[in-house]
């Protein structure tokens, strides 16, 4: 009776079927892999609860789809790929989110094909690599900053700060100039790369002597999460 319940109506004597025990084993391994990948993603990354839930269950969903398409891996990957990208239609993901989604899909595909050992090994290796990368400073642009300076309208901002920029930065670029406070002041925005981050305070102090001690701010560049 139990075997009849879990037997597909399209199963034939010449077509291999998945036993209930193997089905549950693959689902369990996939779920554990998904939870592991979700935990890895929390290391020094911004995340939401819904995205972590997606990572946790996606390998299991992919695994079940692969098993249920009767060995047609191309069809299974196409279907799960379409499902996994639905999330990015309403909330565009960055490169790291998309890569993690495909990582979870790859692990789920392995378990769905029955390669449980390879799936676990693959997930462990990639998880360790991701954690090490997140903890390292590789790719960080610590010197890149956004500098905003407010000056009185009677000051000519052209070349006003050029000597200080050359002294404290490797490169600089004026991004925007706009009036503020009913036109009585200008607000200048620069993209800069500091030569030495430890001299940031001295740099601000020297700028204050030029702009009459008006508002100055230095911040990290604004990241566009819609771009890869």
GROMACS elastic network, one bead per residue, 0.5 to 0.9 nm:
[ bonds ]
;  ai    aj funct       b0    kb
    1     4     6  0.51528   500
    1     5     6  0.65152   500
    2     5     6  0.52812   500
    2     6     6  0.67696   500
    2     7     6  0.88586   500
    3     6     6  0.54117   500
    3     7     6  0.61730   500
    3    19     6  0.84179   500
    3    20     6  0.81843   500
    4     7     6  0.50975   500
    4     8     6  0.83503   500
    5     8     6  0.82227   500
    6    18     6  0.89817   500
    6    19     6  0.81277   500
    6    20     6  0.71731   500
    7    10     6  0.85200   500
    7    11     6  0.69957   500
    7    17     6  0.78390   500
    7    18     6  0.87621   500
    7    19     6  0.88720   500
    8    11     6  0.51953   500
    8    12     6  0.88209   500
    8    17     6  0.82900   500
    9    12     6  0.85649   500
   11    14     6  0.82759   500
   11    15     6  0.63270   500
   11    16     6  0.79606   500
   11    17     6  0.71835   500
   12    15     6  0.52395   500
   12    16     6  0.79958   500
   12    17     6  0.87328   500
   13    16     6  0.77188   500
   15    70     6  0.81783   500
   16    70     6  0.78510   500
   17    70     6  0.78551   500
   18    21     6  0.83519   500
   18    22     6  0.65635   500
   18    23     6  0.63543   500
   18    67     6  0.74413   500
   18    68     6  0.84941   500
   19    22     6  0.53358   500
   19    23     6  0.60760   500
   19    24     6  0.86793   500
   20    24     6  0.61557   500
   20    25     6  0.85216   500
   21    24     6  0.53193   500
   21    25     6  0.61455   500
   21    26     6  0.86765   500
   22    26     6  0.60473   500
   22    27     6  0.84493   500
   22   114     6  0.85624   500
   23    26     6  0.53613   500
   23    27     6  0.62089   500
   23    28     6  0.86547   500
   23    64     6  0.80176   500
   23    67     6  0.81951   500
   23   112     6  0.88501   500
   24    27     6  0.50473   500
   24    28     6  0.60471   500
   24    29     6  0.86240   500
   25    28     6  0.51478   500
   25    29     6  0.62402   500
   25    30     6  0.85335   500
   26    29     6  0.52378   500
   26    30     6  0.60424   500
   26    31     6  0.85382   500
   26    60     6  0.80562   500
   26    63     6  0.72568   500
   26    64     6  0.83095   500
   26   111     6  0.57923   500
   26   112     6  0.66850   500
   26   114     6  0.71383   500
   26   116     6  0.71927   500
   27    30     6  0.50619   500
   27    31     6  0.60600   500
   27    32     6  0.86327   500
   27    59     6  0.85826   500
   27    60     6  0.55970   500
   27    61     6  0.85165   500
   27    63     6  0.69794   500
   27    64     6  0.72607   500
   27   111     6  0.79931   500
   27   112     6  0.83736   500
   28    31     6  0.51429   500
   28    32     6  0.62478   500
   28    33     6  0.86117   500
   28    60     6  0.79462   500
   29    32     6  0.51674   500
   29    33     6  0.61620   500
   29    34     6  0.85887   500
   29    60     6  0.82256   500
   29   111     6  0.73616   500
   29   116     6  0.71375   500
   29   119     6  0.86666   500
   29   120     6  0.79625   500
   30    33     6  0.50771   500
   30    34     6  0.61178   500
   30    35     6  0.86821   500
   30    56     6  0.87432   500
   30    57     6  0.80433   500
   30    58     6  0.84891   500
   30    59     6  0.53358   500
   30    61     6  0.85275   500
   30    62     6  0.87999   500
   30    63     6  0.69165   500
   30   107     6  0.74685   500
   30   108     6  0.59928   500
   30   111     6  0.63898   500
   30   112     6  0.84248   500
   30   116     6  0.84769   500
   30   119     6  0.84122   500
   30   120     6  0.87942   500
   31    35     6  0.62259   500
   31    36     6  0.85831   500
   31    56     6  0.64641   500
   31    57     6  0.61972   500
   31    58     6  0.83003   500
   31    59     6  0.66657   500
   31    60     6  0.55305   500
   31   108     6  0.89614   500
   32    35     6  0.51402   500
   32    36     6  0.61623   500
   32    37     6  0.86705   500
   32    56     6  0.79141   500
   33    36     6  0.50213   500
   33    37     6  0.61904   500
   33    38     6  0.85962   500
   33    56     6  0.75654   500
   33    59     6  0.72489   500
   33    60     6  0.86884   500
   33   104     6  0.81209   500
   33   107     6  0.75240   500
   33   108     6  0.83520   500
   33   119     6  0.81176   500
   33   120     6  0.68712   500
   33   123     6  0.68068   500
   33   124     6  0.86823   500
   34    37     6  0.51303   500
   34    38     6  0.61368   500
   34    39     6  0.85978   500
   34    53     6  0.87992   500
   34    54     6  0.86178   500
   34    55     6  0.56982   500
   34    57     6  0.59222   500
   34    58     6  0.68143   500
   34    59     6  0.57499   500
   34    60     6  0.74432   500
   34   104     6  0.67092   500
   34   107     6  0.84539   500
   34   108     6  0.84399   500
   35    38     6  0.50630   500
   35    39     6  0.61938   500
   35    40     6  0.86445   500
   35    52     6  0.83849   500
   35    53     6  0.84356   500
   35    55     6  0.72956   500
   35    57     6  0.77542   500
   36    39     6  0.51208   500
   36    40     6  0.62182   500
   36    41     6  0.87289   500
   36    56     6  0.76383   500
   36   123     6  0.81343   500
   36   124     6  0.84938   500
   36   127     6  0.80182   500
   37    41     6  0.62151   500
   37    42     6  0.88778   500
   37    52     6  0.86785   500
   37    55     6  0.67060   500
   37    56     6  0.69970   500
   37   100     6  0.81133   500
   37   103     6  0.86101   500
   37   104     6  0.72722   500
   37   123     6  0.73939   500
   37   124     6  0.88050   500
   37   127     6  0.66374   500
   38    41     6  0.51726   500
   38    42     6  0.66885   500
   38    51     6  0.84601   500
   38    52     6  0.52454   500
   38    53     6  0.75175   500
   38    54     6  0.84056   500
   38    55     6  0.54628   500
   38    56     6  0.56683   500
   39    42     6  0.53565   500
   39    43     6  0.73162   500
   39    52     6  0.79972   500
   39    56     6  0.87759   500
   40    43     6  0.57209   500
   40   127     6  0.60693   500
   40   128     6  0.81724   500
   40   130     6  0.74278   500
   40   131     6  0.65472   500
   41    44     6  0.77445   500
   41    45     6  0.63769   500
   41    46     6  0.85965   500
   41    47     6  0.78868   500
   41    52     6  0.78543   500
   41    55     6  0.88623   500
   41    97     6  0.89877   500
   41   100     6  0.80027   500
   41   127     6  0.84893   500
   41   130     6  0.80819   500
   41   131     6  0.80530   500
   42    45     6  0.55074   500
   42    46     6  0.72477   500
   42    47     6  0.68542   500
   42    52     6  0.82805   500
   43    46     6  0.86831   500
   43   130     6  0.88520   500
   43   131     6  0.65585   500
   43   134     6  0.70537   500
   43   135     6  0.80543   500
   44   131     6  0.84515   500
   44   134     6  0.62562   500
   44   135     6  0.73114   500
   45   134     6  0.79142   500
   47    50     6  0.84844   500
   47    51     6  0.67012   500
   47    52     6  0.71850   500
   48    51     6  0.53370   500
   48    52     6  0.64360   500
   48    53     6  0.87339   500
   49    52     6  0.51883   500
   49    53     6  0.61993   500
   49    54     6  0.86591   500
   50    53     6  0.50703   500
   50    54     6  0.62381   500
   50    55     6  0.88030   500
   51    55     6  0.63367   500
   51    56     6  0.86362   500
   51    97     6  0.87940   500
   52    55     6  0.50901   500
   52    56     6  0.61463   500
   52    57     6  0.87931   500
   53    57     6  0.62919   500
   53    58     6  0.83412   500
   54    57     6  0.54938   500
   54    58     6  0.56914   500
   54    84     6  0.87966   500
   54   101     6  0.84909   500
   55    58     6  0.53856   500
   55    59     6  0.73872   500
   55   100     6  0.78273   500
   55   101     6  0.67688   500
   55   104     6  0.65246   500
   56    59     6  0.71112   500
   56    60     6  0.80790   500
   56   104     6  0.83708   500
   57    60     6  0.53930   500
   57    61     6  0.63561   500
   57    62     6  0.88295   500
   57   104     6  0.89364   500
   58    61     6  0.50584   500
   58    62     6  0.61461   500
   58    63     6  0.84388   500
   58    80     6  0.88541   500
   58    84     6  0.77629   500
   58   101     6  0.79942   500
   58   104     6  0.63676   500
   58   105     6  0.66876   500
   58   108     6  0.73056   500
   59    62     6  0.51429   500
   59    63     6  0.59502   500
   59    64     6  0.86388   500
   59   103     6  0.89153   500
   59   104     6  0.52957   500
   59   105     6  0.55659   500
   59   106     6  0.77453   500
   59   107     6  0.61385   500
   59   109     6  0.73922   500
   59   111     6  0.81993   500
   59   112     6  0.88802   500
   60    64     6  0.61951   500
   60    65     6  0.85996   500
   60   105     6  0.89258   500
   60   108     6  0.59881   500
   60   111     6  0.84368   500
   60   112     6  0.83766   500
   61    64     6  0.53041   500
   61    65     6  0.62437   500
   61    66     6  0.86740   500
   61    80     6  0.77806   500
   61   105     6  0.87718   500
   61   108     6  0.74066   500
   62    65     6  0.51321   500
   62    66     6  0.61224   500
   62    67     6  0.86253   500
   62    76     6  0.76035   500
   62    77     6  0.78072   500
   62    79     6  0.87414   500
   62    80     6  0.57986   500
   62    81     6  0.87543   500
   62   104     6  0.86049   500
   62   105     6  0.61835   500
   62   106     6  0.85102   500
   62   107     6  0.85783   500
   62   108     6  0.50581   500
   62   109     6  0.59796   500
   62   111     6  0.87053   500
   62   112     6  0.71112   500
   63    66     6  0.52342   500
   63    67     6  0.62787   500
   63    68     6  0.86541   500
   63    76     6  0.89537   500
   63   105     6  0.84107   500
   63   107     6  0.83214   500
   63   109     6  0.54814   500
   63   110     6  0.74797   500
   63   111     6  0.57388   500
   63   113     6  0.76068   500
   64    67     6  0.51277   500
   64    68     6  0.60452   500
   64    69     6  0.87277   500
   64   108     6  0.83506   500
   64   109     6  0.88980   500
   64   111     6  0.89023   500
   64   112     6  0.62485   500
   65    68     6  0.50930   500
   65    69     6  0.62437   500
   65    76     6  0.57958   500
   65    77     6  0.83988   500
   65    79     6  0.79099   500
   65    80     6  0.72097   500
   65   109     6  0.86958   500
   65   112     6  0.75383   500
   66    69     6  0.55758   500
   66    70     6  0.74626   500
   66    71     6  0.68033   500
   66    72     6  0.74280   500
   66    73     6  0.63046   500
   66    75     6  0.81636   500
   66    77     6  0.73661   500
   66    80     6  0.86016   500
   66   108     6  0.83535   500
   66   109     6  0.64348   500
   66   110     6  0.89502   500
   66   111     6  0.86766   500
   66   112     6  0.51102   500
   66   113     6  0.67761   500
   67    70     6  0.60984   500
   67    71     6  0.65507   500
   67    72     6  0.87416   500
   67    73     6  0.88510   500
   67    76     6  0.82853   500
   67   109     6  0.89808   500
   67   111     6  0.89294   500
   67   112     6  0.52610   500
   67   113     6  0.67801   500
   67   114     6  0.86653   500
   68    71     6  0.76186   500
   68    72     6  0.88960   500
   68    76     6  0.82718   500
   68   112     6  0.88186   500
   69    72     6  0.55515   500
   69    73     6  0.74371   500
   69    75     6  0.70403   500
   69    76     6  0.61685   500
   70    73     6  0.83534   500
   71    74     6  0.88031   500
   71    75     6  0.88899   500
   71    76     6  0.83391   500
   71   113     6  0.76582   500
   72    75     6  0.56053   500
   72    76     6  0.64387   500
   72    77     6  0.88985   500
   73    76     6  0.50240   500
   73    77     6  0.60994   500
   73    78     6  0.85051   500
   73   109     6  0.83395   500
   73   113     6  0.82944   500
   74    77     6  0.53306   500
   74    78     6  0.61661   500
   74    79     6  0.86745   500
   75    78     6  0.51544   500
   75    79     6  0.61906   500
   75    80     6  0.86671   500
   76    79     6  0.52847   500
   76    80     6  0.61772   500
   76    81     6  0.83464   500
   76   109     6  0.83632   500
   77    80     6  0.52802   500
   77    81     6  0.57646   500
   77    82     6  0.84800   500
   77   105     6  0.83660   500
   77   109     6  0.75982   500
   78    81     6  0.51452   500
   78    82     6  0.62771   500
   78    83     6  0.87631   500
   79    82     6  0.53174   500
   79    83     6  0.63980   500
   79    84     6  0.87994   500
   80    84     6  0.60498   500
   80    85     6  0.86613   500
   80   105     6  0.76745   500
   81    84     6  0.52123   500
   81    85     6  0.63592   500
   81    86     6  0.89078   500
   81   102     6  0.83464   500
   81   105     6  0.78357   500
   82    85     6  0.54717   500
   82    86     6  0.66227   500
   83    86     6  0.54988   500
   83    87     6  0.80436   500
   84    87     6  0.65313   500
   84    88     6  0.83075   500
   84   101     6  0.71706   500
   84   102     6  0.83904   500
   84   105     6  0.82504   500
   85    88     6  0.54926   500
   85    89     6  0.71339   500
   85    98     6  0.85024   500
   85   101     6  0.86029   500
   86    89     6  0.54941   500
   86    90     6  0.78139   500
   87    90     6  0.63286   500
   87    91     6  0.65227   500
   87    92     6  0.78115   500
   87    93     6  0.83414   500
   88    93     6  0.57274   500
   88    98     6  0.86995   500
   89    92     6  0.62496   500
   89    93     6  0.89304   500
   91   226     6  0.85547   500
   92   225     6  0.75863   500
   92   226     6  0.55975   500
   92   227     6  0.84797   500
   93    96     6  0.79254   500
   93    97     6  0.58054   500
   93    98     6  0.62973   500
   93   225     6  0.67496   500
   93   226     6  0.62704   500
   93   227     6  0.80810   500
   93   228     6  0.82275   500
   94    97     6  0.54767   500
   94    98     6  0.64025   500
   94    99     6  0.87198   500
   94   224     6  0.85791   500
   94   225     6  0.53026   500
   94   226     6  0.59501   500
   94   227     6  0.61331   500
   94   228     6  0.54020   500
   95    98     6  0.52423   500
   95    99     6  0.60784   500
   95   100     6  0.85952   500
   95   225     6  0.85463   500
   95   226     6  0.89306   500
   95   227     6  0.75864   500
   96    99     6  0.51529   500
   96   100     6  0.61683   500
   96   101     6  0.86286   500
   96   228     6  0.82773   500
   97   100     6  0.51449   500
   97   101     6  0.61962   500
   97   102     6  0.87907   500
   98   101     6  0.50442   500
   98   102     6  0.63802   500
   98   103     6  0.85981   500
   99   102     6  0.52317   500
   99   103     6  0.61273   500
   99   104     6  0.87318   500
  100   104     6  0.62203   500
  100   105     6  0.85620   500
  101   104     6  0.52245   500
  101   105     6  0.62691   500
  101   106     6  0.87100   500
  102   106     6  0.60375   500
  102   107     6  0.85989   500
  103   106     6  0.51116   500
  103   107     6  0.63603   500
  103   108     6  0.86413   500
  103   123     6  0.80666   500
  103   126     6  0.82937   500
  104   107     6  0.52162   500
  104   108     6  0.61566   500
  104   109     6  0.86089   500
  104   123     6  0.83494   500
  105   108     6  0.50293   500
  105   109     6  0.60718   500
  105   110     6  0.86981   500
  106   109     6  0.50893   500
  106   110     6  0.63913   500
  106   111     6  0.88693   500
  106   119     6  0.81778   500
  106   122     6  0.89767   500
  107   110     6  0.52200   500
  107   111     6  0.64723   500
  107   112     6  0.86531   500
  107   116     6  0.89547   500
  107   118     6  0.85692   500
  107   119     6  0.51981   500
  107   120     6  0.77352   500
  107   122     6  0.71991   500
  107   123     6  0.66355   500
  108   111     6  0.52289   500
  108   112     6  0.60501   500
  108   113     6  0.86351   500
  108   119     6  0.75782   500
  109   112     6  0.50155   500
  109   113     6  0.62397   500
  109   114     6  0.87124   500
  109   115     6  0.88229   500
  109   119     6  0.83664   500
  110   113     6  0.51867   500
  110   114     6  0.63832   500
  110   115     6  0.52827   500
  110   116     6  0.66763   500
  110   117     6  0.89298   500
  110   118     6  0.70786   500
  110   119     6  0.53920   500
  111   115     6  0.53091   500
  111   116     6  0.50140   500
  111   117     6  0.84410   500
  111   118     6  0.82441   500
  111   119     6  0.60208   500
  111   120     6  0.86929   500
  112   115     6  0.75207   500
  112   116     6  0.83521   500
  113   116     6  0.82655   500
  114   117     6  0.86826   500
  114   119     6  0.89342   500
  115   118     6  0.54405   500
  115   119     6  0.61839   500
  115   120     6  0.88095   500
  116   119     6  0.50342   500
  116   120     6  0.62332   500
  116   121     6  0.85894   500
  117   120     6  0.52623   500
  117   121     6  0.61337   500
  117   122     6  0.84675   500
  118   121     6  0.50529   500
  118   122     6  0.58521   500
  118   123     6  0.84277   500
  119   122     6  0.51255   500
  119   123     6  0.61024   500
  119   124     6  0.85837   500
  120   123     6  0.51842   500
  120   124     6  0.61264   500
  120   125     6  0.86448   500
  121   124     6  0.51913   500
  121   125     6  0.61793   500
  121   126     6  0.85773   500
  122   125     6  0.53401   500
  122   126     6  0.61292   500
  122   127     6  0.83593   500
  123   126     6  0.52600   500
  123   127     6  0.57776   500
  123   128     6  0.84712   500
  124   127     6  0.50741   500
  124   128     6  0.61408   500
  124   129     6  0.85973   500
  125   128     6  0.53001   500
  125   129     6  0.62571   500
  125   130     6  0.87036   500
  126   129     6  0.50185   500
  126   130     6  0.60872   500
  126   131     6  0.86132   500
  127   130     6  0.51607   500
  127   131     6  0.62284   500
  127   132     6  0.86372   500
  128   131     6  0.51921   500
  128   132     6  0.61389   500
  128   133     6  0.85364   500
  129   132     6  0.51933   500
  129   133     6  0.60908   500
  129   134     6  0.86110   500
  130   133     6  0.51019   500
  130   134     6  0.61319   500
  130   135     6  0.86199   500
  131   134     6  0.51323   500
  131   135     6  0.61555   500
  131   136     6  0.85891   500
  132   135     6  0.51747   500
  132   136     6  0.61069   500
  133   136     6  0.51810   500
  133   137     6  0.77110   500
  133   138     6  0.69853   500
  134   137     6  0.76399   500
  134   138     6  0.83383   500
  135   138     6  0.87755   500
  136   139     6  0.86902   500
  136   140     6  0.87761   500
  137   140     6  0.54609   500
  137   141     6  0.87109   500
  137   142     6  0.89228   500
  138   141     6  0.88210   500
  140   143     6  0.87478   500
  141   144     6  0.56534   500
  141   145     6  0.89275   500
  141   193     6  0.86921   500
  142   145     6  0.79643   500
  142   193     6  0.84554   500
  142   194     6  0.85542   500
  142   197     6  0.80188   500
  142   220     6  0.84333   500
  143   169     6  0.87967   500
  143   192     6  0.78302   500
  143   195     6  0.70207   500
  143   196     6  0.74913   500
  143   197     6  0.65183   500
  143   220     6  0.89146   500
  144   191     6  0.73495   500
  144   192     6  0.58091   500
  144   194     6  0.66154   500
  144   219     6  0.89137   500
  144   220     6  0.69019   500
  144   221     6  0.68019   500
  145   190     6  0.82926   500
  145   191     6  0.61123   500
  145   192     6  0.53665   500
  145   193     6  0.61194   500
  145   194     6  0.74932   500
  145   218     6  0.63704   500
  145   219     6  0.55692   500
  145   221     6  0.55356   500
  146   189     6  0.70324   500
  146   190     6  0.58333   500
  146   191     6  0.50187   500
  146   192     6  0.62982   500
  146   193     6  0.87755   500
  146   217     6  0.79827   500
  146   218     6  0.55367   500
  146   219     6  0.51431   500
  146   220     6  0.59229   500
  146   221     6  0.56180   500
  146   222     6  0.82803   500
  147   188     6  0.80114   500
  147   189     6  0.56723   500
  147   191     6  0.63633   500
  147   192     6  0.68834   500
  147   216     6  0.74601   500
  147   217     6  0.58337   500
  147   219     6  0.66732   500
  147   220     6  0.89358   500
  148   187     6  0.68102   500
  148   188     6  0.55518   500
  148   190     6  0.63884   500
  148   215     6  0.81036   500
  148   216     6  0.56527   500
  148   217     6  0.51756   500
  148   218     6  0.64541   500
  148   219     6  0.85551   500
  149   186     6  0.81635   500
  149   187     6  0.56737   500
  149   188     6  0.51141   500
  149   189     6  0.65650   500
  149   190     6  0.84111   500
  149   207     6  0.83276   500
  149   208     6  0.89488   500
  149   211     6  0.77498   500
  149   214     6  0.77634   500
  149   215     6  0.62592   500
  149   217     6  0.67143   500
  149   218     6  0.89133   500
  150   180     6  0.86748   500
  150   185     6  0.67179   500
  150   186     6  0.56589   500
  150   188     6  0.63084   500
  150   189     6  0.89957   500
  150   211     6  0.69115   500
  150   213     6  0.89340   500
  150   214     6  0.58654   500
  150   215     6  0.54414   500
  150   216     6  0.63613   500
  151   154     6  0.83296   500
  151   155     6  0.68285   500
  151   157     6  0.79010   500
  151   185     6  0.56831   500
  151   186     6  0.53316   500
  151   187     6  0.65073   500
  151   188     6  0.79116   500
  151   210     6  0.84648   500
  151   211     6  0.50611   500
  151   212     6  0.72379   500
  151   213     6  0.87489   500
  151   214     6  0.66033   500
  151   215     6  0.81315   500
  152   155     6  0.58063   500
  152   156     6  0.89355   500
  152   184     6  0.64498   500
  152   186     6  0.62676   500
  152   187     6  0.89589   500
  152   211     6  0.71654   500
  152   212     6  0.78119   500
  152   214     6  0.83455   500
  153   156     6  0.77191   500
  153   157     6  0.89560   500
  153   179     6  0.83435   500
  153   183     6  0.74406   500
  153   184     6  0.53787   500
  153   186     6  0.59587   500
  154   184     6  0.84876   500
  154   185     6  0.82763   500
  155   158     6  0.89006   500
  155   160     6  0.81885   500
  155   186     6  0.89369   500
  155   211     6  0.82396   500
  156   159     6  0.79556   500
  156   160     6  0.66983   500
  157   161     6  0.75447   500
  157   186     6  0.85545   500
  157   188     6  0.83042   500
  158   161     6  0.79500   500
  158   162     6  0.83585   500
  159   163     6  0.78894   500
  160   163     6  0.78951   500
  160   164     6  0.88334   500
  160   210     6  0.79425   500
  161   164     6  0.54272   500
  161   165     6  0.61365   500
  161   166     6  0.87498   500
  161   207     6  0.74860   500
  161   210     6  0.77882   500
  162   165     6  0.50186   500
  162   166     6  0.61884   500
  162   167     6  0.85798   500
  163   166     6  0.52345   500
  163   167     6  0.62244   500
  163   168     6  0.88355   500
  164   168     6  0.61309   500
  164   169     6  0.80671   500
  164   203     6  0.75957   500
  164   206     6  0.76605   500
  164   207     6  0.76137   500
  165   168     6  0.54409   500
  165   169     6  0.53716   500
  165   170     6  0.80556   500
  165   171     6  0.76400   500
  165   172     6  0.68222   500
  165   192     6  0.82581   500
  165   194     6  0.89009   500
  165   203     6  0.87669   500
  166   169     6  0.56044   500
  166   170     6  0.68922   500
  166   171     6  0.73868   500
  166   172     6  0.82165   500
  167   170     6  0.82353   500
  167   195     6  0.84763   500
  167   203     6  0.89352   500
  168   193     6  0.86172   500
  168   194     6  0.60246   500
  168   195     6  0.57760   500
  168   196     6  0.73129   500
  168   199     6  0.76824   500
  168   200     6  0.82649   500
  168   203     6  0.66796   500
  169   172     6  0.67739   500
  169   192     6  0.64789   500
  169   193     6  0.53798   500
  169   196     6  0.79129   500
  170   192     6  0.76051   500
  170   193     6  0.55678   500
  170   194     6  0.60426   500
  170   195     6  0.55397   500
  171   191     6  0.82656   500
  171   192     6  0.58510   500
  171   193     6  0.56271   500
  171   194     6  0.77835   500
  171   195     6  0.87897   500
  172   190     6  0.65724   500
  172   191     6  0.55570   500
  172   193     6  0.65566   500
  172   194     6  0.88865   500
  173   189     6  0.85304   500
  173   190     6  0.53901   500
  173   191     6  0.51977   500
  173   192     6  0.65324   500
  174   177     6  0.77633   500
  174   188     6  0.73521   500
  174   189     6  0.60137   500
  174   191     6  0.65375   500
  174   192     6  0.88340   500
  175   188     6  0.77974   500
  175   189     6  0.54287   500
  175   190     6  0.52541   500
  175   191     6  0.65303   500
  176   187     6  0.81530   500
  176   188     6  0.60241   500
  176   189     6  0.52206   500
  176   190     6  0.72616   500
  177   186     6  0.68097   500
  177   187     6  0.58080   500
  177   189     6  0.64504   500
  178   183     6  0.88392   500
  178   185     6  0.85410   500
  178   186     6  0.56424   500
  178   187     6  0.53508   500
  178   188     6  0.67519   500
  178   189     6  0.87779   500
  179   182     6  0.74901   500
  179   183     6  0.51185   500
  179   184     6  0.72524   500
  179   185     6  0.57065   500
  179   187     6  0.60275   500
  179   188     6  0.88498   500
  180   183     6  0.51705   500
  180   184     6  0.65345   500
  180   185     6  0.52889   500
  180   186     6  0.58437   500
  180   187     6  0.66375   500
  181   184     6  0.56042   500
  181   185     6  0.60571   500
  181   186     6  0.84536   500
  182   185     6  0.76932   500
  183   186     6  0.73226   500
  191   221     6  0.81381   500
  193   196     6  0.89486   500
  194   197     6  0.60314   500
  194   199     6  0.84690   500
  194   200     6  0.77988   500
  195   199     6  0.83706   500
  196   199     6  0.56954   500
  196   200     6  0.73728   500
  197   200     6  0.53917   500
  197   201     6  0.87655   500
  198   201     6  0.74977   500
  198   202     6  0.85928   500
  199   202     6  0.53116   500
  199   203     6  0.61447   500
  199   204     6  0.87653   500
  200   203     6  0.50472   500
  200   204     6  0.63224   500
  200   205     6  0.87194   500
  200   218     6  0.86865   500
  201   204     6  0.50926   500
  201   205     6  0.61698   500
  201   206     6  0.86823   500
  202   206     6  0.62116   500
  202   207     6  0.85901   500
  203   206     6  0.52770   500
  203   207     6  0.62910   500
  203   208     6  0.87261   500
  204   207     6  0.50167   500
  204   208     6  0.61393   500
  204   209     6  0.88486   500
  204   216     6  0.72496   500
  204   217     6  0.83066   500
  204   218     6  0.85370   500
  205   208     6  0.50879   500
  205   209     6  0.66496   500
  205   213     6  0.86773   500
  206   209     6  0.53328   500
  206   210     6  0.69392   500
  207   210     6  0.52282   500
  207   211     6  0.64043   500
  207   212     6  0.87426   500
  207   213     6  0.80894   500
  207   216     6  0.80377   500
  208   211     6  0.52785   500
  208   212     6  0.60175   500
  208   214     6  0.67568   500
  208   215     6  0.81794   500
  208   216     6  0.74930   500
  209   212     6  0.58815   500
  209   213     6  0.62461   500
  210   213     6  0.75380   500
  211   214     6  0.59599   500
  211   215     6  0.84355   500
  211   216     6  0.88370   500
  213   216     6  0.82247   500
  219   222     6  0.85381   500
  220   223     6  0.87463   500
  223   226     6  0.88461   500
  223   227     6  0.86473   500
  224   227     6  0.58358   500
  224   228     6  0.87058   500
  225   228     6  0.74994   500
